[in-house]
Amino acid sequence: MKKSILLFTLFFSLPVLAHTDHSDTFFSAFYHPFSGWDHLLTMLIIGMMACFFPLRRGVLLPIIFVLSFSLAGIVASSFVISSTSMQLLNQLIWISLIGLPIVHFFMTRLSAWGIFSLTGLIGGIHGFTHGVEMSFSSGTVFLGLILATTCIHIIGFGVAQLCVQKNVWIIRAFTVSSGFLGALALIQSI
């Protein structure tokens, strides 16, 4: 318990700026989604949610996320925005991390197209943020982000496949914890 409290304290004593210090290389772009916990959690949850659909529909969730991420990133790469606007984009990412667990819990009550639309919106928010921060004019940066995003979705899907039969509580605990972390990060950023 003491170790958990220490890790939690260390984690939240760091600045809530997961979208800083990008260099425009394939490796930094590929590494970023794995090192930014907001990205990692969001993309894992999308992959996990895909597991709860029949395979044909489930595959659409990550595809929709990646497509909207890509389109928004390409559009945003020509924008220059203020630090206040950048803070707002980061807060939208935290809000999306809060919203994903809620969507996950109410998946059976929401239409598939509603879930797909929310996934596209969340992917667009993430893509726009990265498009503003990183040079998407470089194909290698764009490729690095897309490959890493896809890998994380696949990992989330695989973990959910392992847990869905007997240990679905692990998936629920993970998504609730992720939402809780998103809420704390949002509060810290205000």
N, C-alpha and C positions, 0 to 999 in steps of 0.2 A: 504494500500500500504506500509506504514511504517513497519507494522508487517511482511509483506512478505519479505521485504528487510532485516529485522533483522534476520528472520529465515534462509533466504538464506545465509547470511553472517556467522551465527553461524554454519550452516551445512558445509560450505566449509572451515571454519577455523580449522576443525578437520583434523587429518591426514587421508590421503587416503590409509588406510591399513585396508580394510574390512576383511582381512584374517589372523588376528592375534589372539593370546590368546585363542586358542581352548583347551578345556580339553577333555579328551577322555571318555565322558559319553553320554548316550542316550539323556539326557535332554539338554546338551550343544549343541549336534549335531542337535537336533530337533529345538532348539531355534535359531541357527545360521542363517538359511535362512530367518527367520522373522526379525532378527536384522540387518543383512547386507543388506543395501538398494540396492546394486548392484544385489544381488540374488533375492530379493523380486521383483524388477522391471523386471528383466529378466524373471522370472518364471510367473509373472502375464501376461506379454506380450505374452509368449508362449501359456498360457491358453486362452487369448483373441483371438489370431490368430486362434486357433483351432475352435472357434465359427464361423469363416467365411468359413469353409469347411462343406460339408455334414457330418453328425455325424460320419459315419464309417471312413472317412478319417481324420476328425478333431481329433478324439481320438488318432490317430497315432502320432500327434505332441508331446503331453506330454509323450507318451510311448517311442518314439524315444529319446527324451531328457533324460528321466530317465534311459533308457538302456545304452545310450552312456556315461552318467554321471557315472553310476555304473561300467561299464567296464573300463573306463579310470581311475576311482578312485582306483579300485582294482589293476590295473597295476602300477599306480604311487605310491601306498603305500609302495612299496619296494625301491623307489628312495630317495636319499638324494641330495638336490640341494642347490646351493649357494643363498645368498640373492639377488644377481643380477638376477639370473634366476627366483627367486620368484617374483621380481619386474616385469620382463617381462611377467610372467603368469598373474599377476594382470592387467597389461596393455592390455593383450589380452582379459581379461574379460571386461574391459572398451570398447575396440573396438567392442566386440560382442554386448554390450549394445547400441552402436551407430548404428551398422548394423541391429539390429532387427527392429527398426522403418522403416528403408529403405525397408527391406524385406516386412514388413507389408503393406506399401504403394503401393508396386509393386506386391502384391500377385496375382493380376489378370493377370499380364504379365509374371509371372514366372510359370514354371511347378510345379506340386505338388511334384514331386520327387526332384526338385531343392530345394524347401522349406524344404522338409524332410531332405535332405543332410545338408543344412545349420544349421538346428535345431540340427542334430546329432553332427556336428562340435562344435557348441556352448555348447551343453551338455557335450561333451568330454573335452572341455577346462575347464569348471567349475569342472567337476569330477576329472580331472588330478590335478588341483590346490588343491582341497580338499584331494585327495589321498596323496599328498606330505605332507600336513599340519597335517592331522589327521590320527590316526591309524585305518585303515580300517580292520585290523586284528581282531578288536573287532566287533563282529556282531551287538552289540547294537549301536555303533557309526554309522555304515553303515545304520542300520535300521532307526535311528533317522533322518539322512539326507534324506533318500529316502521318508519316510513318510511326512516330512515337505515339501519337494519338490512337492510331489503329491498333498498335501493339497493346496499349493499355486497355482498350475496349475488349480485345481478345482475352487478355488475362482476367478481366472482370467476368466475362462470360464463362471462362473455364472454371474459375473459383465457384461461381454460382452453380454450374453443372455438378460440381463435386458435392455441394452442400444442399441442393434443392430437395433431395429426397428425404433425408433424415435430419439434416441440421439447418433448416431454413431460418432458424433463430439467429444463426451467425450472420446471415445476410441482413436480416432486420436490425440486428445490433450494430452492424457496420454502417448501415445507412443512417440510423438514428444518431450514432456517434458523429458521423460526417456532418449531419445537419447541425448538431450541437456545436461542433468546431466552427462551422460557417457562421453561426449566430455569434459566438464569442469573437471571431475575427471581425465581424461587422461592427459589433459594439466597440471593439478596440480601435477601429479605424475612424469612428465618428468623433 
